[in-house]
């Protein structure tokens, strides 16, 4: 294990798994079952869905070989993934090149709709679930995990089917000169953790150093341009590796919906985020201004998003959570719609939708299908409502489960980062 992997493993694992008694484990299980019933979240897949998923993961190599002639072969392109150390699947990868008058950024997403389409039981199950639900120490997947862990995981040194967003970016403005979206075959060169990506940026002799350095330069500028344009950034201290992935995924998501709306003229599942009323924004800014040690720069009051960005960068660390909470309280819920009307207020994008996580979000799965078929499902409005409703259910379920963990004396973040180990009651008492 390399030093950077060890460092990140230490962060993720802490002191090892959180030990709980058998009795407490039963309490947690009962609570989960109650919540799943309350929010109509199915825990476990029907046998026909699991069987179908298993069948679709057999004979993978031969199937990929059969597909190569009908796809763009990008296996020679330097490509890599960057994910948390405990990620179980790698559904997005990036490549980048600097040319004389442009940057070319490729975002490769696992081609989930090659395996999951409207004729499959897995599709029906995905529509029912609508998203993956992440509870501390427990995950309810949207799609059978066997898919994510095999054919839809962009593991190193294996051919994989992908849906690639190829973006040609103006060197000055980083705006799109050209967008191409197509089916591809890729081969990832390496799987990096976030910690490893940070270390690669530091070490000129490390593999992928130049590629990570270049993509960070581009991503950092995209981030700054986004802020200048009025995009709300509630986490100003994000490290370089996270900045790379966040900005590349935002750029790809925006490119896809831009292409669908303006170049193809077809609907999609758009992500629409209404803006707070002027009174609500004023209330949030007053609450922030009243915090000890916090001052909103006078030149930014006319644009609340820029005011919050500037304040977060200068505020004492102890006040960051309160500033973020003041903003979140007045923010309306984002929702999925078949029309981008109103745009995405927090991001300040006129048109935005999701494409980069089809393993865990129904919206992305639907948008993959629309891009591939250039056609819109007849029940798109119903699918938008389903995705919005189930996302709300998932967030509420997660909130209630975290509260329950705290009530029984467990730290949700520790459980999330380190997992749980059930020990017999005598051992558990010793550790409490």
C-alpha positions in Angstrom: 0.0 0.0 0.0 1.5 3.4 -1.0 1.9 6.2 1.5 -1.0 8.2 0.0 -3.3 5.2 0.2 -2.3 4.6 3.8 -2.9 8.2 4.7 -6.4 8.2 3.2 -7.2 4.8 4.7 -6.3 6.1 8.1 -8.8 9.0 7.6 -11.5 6.7 6.3 -11.1 4.0 8.9 -10.2 6.1 11.9 -10.0 3.7 14.9 -11.6 0.8 13.0 -15.3 0.0 12.8 -17.7 1.4 15.3 -18.5 -1.5 17.7 -22.1 -2.0 18.8 -23.9 -4.7 20.7 -26.2 -7.3 19.2 -29.1 -5.6 21.0 -28.3 -2.2 19.5 -27.8 -3.8 16.0 -31.4 -5.1 16.3 -32.6 -1.6 17.3 -30.9 -0.1 14.2 -32.3 -2.8 11.9 -35.9 -2.3 13.3 -35.5 1.5 12.8 -34.4 1.0 9.2 -37.3 -1.3 8.5 -39.7 1.3 10.0 -38.2 4.1 7.9 -38.3 1.9 4.7 -42.0 1.2 5.3 -42.7 4.9 6.0 -41.0 6.2 2.9 -41.8 3.2 0.7 -38.2 2.3 0.0 -37.7 -1.3 -1.1 -34.8 -2.9 0.6 -33.7 -5.8 -1.6 -34.5 -6.7 -5.2 -37.0 -9.1 -6.7 -35.5 -12.4 -7.8 -36.2 -11.6 -11.5 -34.2 -8.3 -11.3 -31.3 -10.0 -9.6 -31.3 -12.9 -12.2 -31.5 -10.4 -15.1 -28.6 -8.4 -13.7 -26.5 -11.6 -13.3 -27.3 -12.6 -16.8 -26.2 -9.2 -18.2 -22.8 -9.5 -16.4 -21.9 -12.8 -18.0 -19.7 -12.9 -21.0 -18.7 -9.3 -20.7 -15.4 -9.4 -22.6 -17.0 -11.0 -25.7 -19.9 -8.5 -25.7 -17.5 -5.5 -25.4 -15.4 -6.9 -28.3 -18.6 -7.2 -30.4 -19.4 -3.5 -29.6 -16.1 -2.0 -30.6 -16.8 -1.6 -34.3 -20.0 0.4 -33.5 -18.4 2.8 -31.0 -15.6 5.3 -30.9 -12.5 3.4 -29.7 -10.8 5.6 -27.0 -8.7 2.9 -25.4 -5.4 4.6 -26.3 -6.5 7.9 -24.7 -5.0 8.5 -21.2 -7.9 8.1 -18.9 -8.3 7.7 -15.1 -10.9 7.7 -12.3 -10.8 9.6 -9.0 -13.1 8.5 -6.2 -13.2 8.2 -2.4 -11.1 5.4 -1.0 -14.1 3.4 0.0 -15.9 3.7 -3.4 -17.3 0.4 -4.6 -17.8 1.4 -8.2 -16.2 3.9 -10.5 -18.8 5.2 -12.9 -17.0 8.3 -14.2 -13.5 8.8 -15.7 -11.8 11.8 -17.3 -9.2 12.6 -20.0 -7.8 15.9 -21.1 -5.5 17.4 -23.7 -4.2 20.8 -24.4 -4.0 21.8 -28.0 -2.8 25.0 -29.7 -6.1 26.8 -29.5 -8.3 24.7 -27.2 -8.5 22.3 -24.4 -10.3 19.0 -25.0 -12.0 17.5 -21.9 -13.5 14.1 -22.1 -15.9 12.9 -19.4 -16.6 9.2 -19.7 -19.7 7.8 -17.9 -20.4 4.0 -17.5 -22.9 3.1 -20.3 -25.6 1.9 -17.9 -28.4 2.0 -20.5 -26.5 -0.6 -22.6 -27.5 -3.0 -19.9 -30.6 -1.3 -18.3 -33.3 -0.2 -20.8 -37.1 0.1 -20.8 -37.5 -3.5 -21.8 -35.8 -4.8 -18.7 -37.0 -5.6 -15.2 -34.0 -3.6 -13.9 -35.4 -0.5 -15.6 -38.8 -0.9 -13.9 -37.1 -1.4 -10.6 -34.9 1.7 -11.1 -38.1 3.8 -11.8 -39.6 2.4 -8.6 -36.6 3.3 -6.5 -35.5 6.4 -8.4 -32.2 6.8 -6.5 -29.7 5.2 -4.3 -30.4 5.9 -0.6 -27.3 6.4 1.5 -27.7 5.9 5.2 -24.7 5.9 7.6 -23.3 2.4 7.3 -26.2 1.1 5.1 -26.9 1.6 1.4 -30.1 0.9 -0.6 -29.1 0.7 -4.3 -31.1 1.9 -7.2 -29.6 -0.8 -9.4 -28.4 -4.3 -8.5 -24.8 -3.8 -7.1 -23.5 -6.6 -9.3 -23.8 -4.2 -12.3 -22.0 -1.4 -10.6 -19.3 -3.6 -9.3 -18.6 -5.3 -12.7 -19.6 -4.1 -16.2 -20.5 -0.5 -15.1 -17.4 0.0 -13.0 -14.6 1.7 -15.0 -11.8 -0.3 -13.4 -8.2 0.0 -14.6 -6.8 -2.1 -17.4 -10.2 -3.5 -18.5 -12.2 -2.5 -21.6 -15.4 -0.9 -20.6 -18.4 0.5 -22.5 -18.9 4.2 -21.9 -21.0 7.2 -22.8 -18.5 10.0 -23.5 -19.0 13.7 -23.4 -16.2 15.3 -25.5 -16.0 19.1 -24.9 -13.8 21.4 -26.9 -13.2 24.5 -24.7 -12.1 27.9 -25.7 -8.7 28.6 -24.0 -9.7 32.1 -22.8 -13.3 31.7 -21.7 -13.5 27.9 -21.2 -16.9 28.1 -23.0 -17.9 25.3 -25.3 -16.6 25.6 -28.9 -18.0 22.1 -29.7 -19.8 19.3 -27.8 -19.9 15.7 -29.0 -21.7 12.9 -27.1 -21.3 9.4 -28.2 -20.9 5.7 -27.2 -17.3 4.6 -26.7 -15.0 1.9 -25.5 -12.4 3.1 -22.9 -9.7 1.6 -20.8 -8.9 3.4 -17.6 -5.1 3.6 -16.9 -5.5 4.0 -13.1 -7.9 4.3 -10.3 -6.9 7.2 -8.0 -8.3 8.1 -4.6 -8.8 11.8 -3.8 -5.7 11.6 -1.5 -3.6 10.0 -4.3 -4.8 12.7 -6.8 -3.6 15.4 -4.4 -0.2 13.7 -4.1 0.1 13.3 -7.9 -0.4 17.1 -8.2 2.6 17.5 -5.8 5.0 15.0 -7.3 6.4 15.9 -10.8 7.8 12.4 -11.2 4.5 10.6 -10.4 2.4 8.9 -13.1 -0.5 11.1 -14.3 1.1 14.2 -12.7 1.0 16.3 -15.9 -2.6 15.2 -16.6 -3.8 16.0 -13.1 -1.9 19.3 -13.1 -3.5 20.3 -16.5 -7.0 19.3 -15.5 -6.7 21.1 -12.2 -5.6 24.3 -13.9 -8.7 24.1 -16.2 -11.1 23.1 -13.4 -9.8 25.8 -11.0 -10.4 28.4 -13.7 -13.9 26.9 -14.4 -14.6 27.2 -10.7 -13.5 30.9 -10.6 -15.5 31.8 -13.7 -18.5 30.1 -12.2 -18.2 32.1 -9.1 -17.7 35.4 -11.0 -20.8 34.6 -13.0 -22.8 34.3 -9.7 -22.8 30.5 -9.0 -23.2 29.9 -5.2 -20.3 28.0 -3.6 -21.1 26.9 -0.1 -17.9 24.9 0.4 -15.0 27.3 -0.4 -12.4 25.1 1.2 -12.7 22.1 -1.2 -9.4 20.5 -2.0 -7.9 20.3 -5.5 -8.9 16.7 -6.3 -12.6 17.4 -5.4 -12.5 20.6 -7.4 -11.4 18.7 -10.5 -14.2 16.1 -10.2 -16.9 18.6 -9.3 -16.1 21.0 -12.1 -15.6 18.4 -14.7 -19.0 16.7 -13.9 -20.8 20.1 -13.8 -19.3 20.9 -17.2 -20.4 17.6 -18.6 -23.9 17.8 -17.2 -24.3 21.3 -18.5 -23.0 20.3 -21.9 -25.4 17.4 -22.3 -28.5 19.5 -21.5 -27.2 22.3 -23.7 -26.8 19.9 -26.5 -30.3 18.4 -26.1 -32.0 21.8 -25.7 -30.3 23.9 -28.3 -28.9 21.5 -30.9 -31.4 18.6 -30.9 -34.5 20.4 -29.7 -35.6 17.5 -27.5 -36.8 17.6 -23.9 -34.8 16.1 -21.1 -35.1 15.6 -17.4 -33.9 19.0 -16.3 -32.8 20.0 -12.8 -34.7 23.2 -11.9 -33.8 25.2 -8.8 -36.2 28.1 -8.1 -34.8 31.2 -6.4 -35.8 32.5 -2.9 -37.9 35.6 -2.8 -36.0 38.9 -2.3 -37.4 39.0 1.3 -36.1 35.5 2.0 -32.6 36.4 0.7 -32.6 39.6 2.8 -33.5 37.6 5.8 -30.6 35.2 5.2 -28.1 38.0 4.6 -29.2 39.8 7.8 -28.8 36.6 9.8 -25.3 36.2 8.4 -24.3 39.8 8.9 -25.3 39.5 12.6 -22.9 36.6 13.3 -19.9 37.4 15.4 -16.8 38.2 13.4 -18.7 38.1 10.1 -19.1 41.0 7.6 -20.7 40.9 4.2 -18.6 43.0 1.7 -20.6 46.1 0.8 -20.0 45.7 -2.9 -21.7 42.3 -3.0 -25.1 43.0 -1.4 -26.9 43.4 -4.8 -26.2 39.8 -5.7 -26.9 37.5 -2.7 -25.0 34.5 -4.1 -21.9 36.6 -4.6 -22.4 38.1 -1.1 -22.4 34.6 0.4 -19.4 33.5 -1.6 -17.3 36.5 -0.6 -18.4 36.2 3.1 -17.6 32.5 3.3 -14.1 33.1 2.1 -13.4 35.7 4.8 -15.5 34.4 7.7 -14.0 32.6 10.8 -14.1 28.8 10.5 -16.4 28.6 13.5 -19.1 30.5 11.6 -19.1 28.6 8.3 -21.8 26.1 9.3 -24.1 28.9 10.5 -23.6 30.8 7.3 -24.4 27.7 5.2 -27.4 27.0 7.3 -28.8 30.5 7.0 -28.7 30.1 3.2 -30.1 26.5 3.1 -33.1 27.6 5.2 -34.3 30.0 2.5 -33.5 27.8 -0.5 -36.4 26.2 -2.2 -36.1 22.5 -3.1 -34.6 21.8 -6.5 -36.8 19.5 -8.7 -36.8 17.6 -11.9 -38.9 19.0 -14.8 -39.3 18.4 -18.5 -38.8 22.1 -19.1 -35.7 24.1 -17.9 -37.8 27.2 -17.3 -36.3 29.2 -14.5 -32.9 27.5 -14.7 -30.8 26.5 -11.7 -30.6 29.4 -9.3 -27.8 28.1 -7.0 -25.6 27.3 -9.9 -26.8 30.3 -11.9 -27.2 28.0 -15.0 -30.0 28.8 -17.5 -30.2 25.1 -18.4 -29.0 22.2 -16.3 -29.6 18.5 -15.9 -27.9 15.4 -14.5 -26.0 12.8 -16.7 -22.9 11.7 -14.8 -24.4 9.3 -12.2 -26.7 6.8 -14.0 -26.0 4.1 -11.5 -27.5 6.0 -8.6 -30.0 8.6 -10.0 -33.0 7.9 -12.2 -32.7 11.4 -13.9 -29.2 10.5 -15.2 -30.4 7.1 -16.5 -33.3 8.7 -18.3 -31.1 11.4 -19.8 -28.7 8.7 -21.1 -31.6 7.0 -22.8 -32.8 10.3 -24.3 -29.3 11.1 -25.6 -28.9 7.6 -27.1 -32.4 7.4 -28.6 -32.8 11.1 -29.4 -36.4 10.5 -28.2 -38.3 11.3 -25.0 -40.2 8.7 -23.0 -44.0 9.4 -23.2 -44.2 9.5 -19.4 -41.3 12.0 -18.9 -43.4 14.3 -16.7 -44.4 11.4 -14.5 -40.8 10.3 -14.3 -39.7 13.8 -13.3 -42.2 13.9 -10.5 -41.2 10.4 -9.4 -37.5 11.3 -9.2 -38.3 14.5 -7.3 -40.6 12.8 -4.8 -38.2 9.9 -4.1 -35.2 12.2 -3.7 -37.2 14.1 -1.0 -38.1 10.7 0.6 -34.5 9.6 0.6 -33.2 12.8 2.2 -35.9 12.7 4.9 -35.1 9.0 5.6 -31.4 9.8 5.9 -32.1 12.7 8.2 -34.4 10.6 10.5 -31.9 7.7 10.6 -29.0 10.1 11.5 -31.1 11.6 14.3 -31.9 8.1 15.6 -28.2 7.2 15.6 -27.5 10.2 17.7 -30.3 9.3 20.1 -28.8 5.9 20.8 -25.3 7.5 21.3 -23.7 6.9 17.9 -21.9 9.4 15.8 -23.4 9.3 12.2 -20.2 10.5 10.6 -18.1 7.9 12.4 -20.6 5.2 11.4 -20.5 6.5 7.8 -16.7 6.6 7.5 -15.8 3.5 9.5 -18.8 1.2 9.3 -20.2 -0.9 12.1 -19.0 -4.2 13.7 -21.5 -6.2 15.8 -19.8 -7.7 18.9 -21.3 -9.8 21.7 -22.9 -7.8 24.4 -20.1 -8.2 27.0 -17.5 -6.9 24.5 -19.7 -4.0 23.5 -20.1 -2.9 27.2 -16.3 -2.8 27.5 -16.0 -0.4 24.6 -18.8 2.0 25.7 
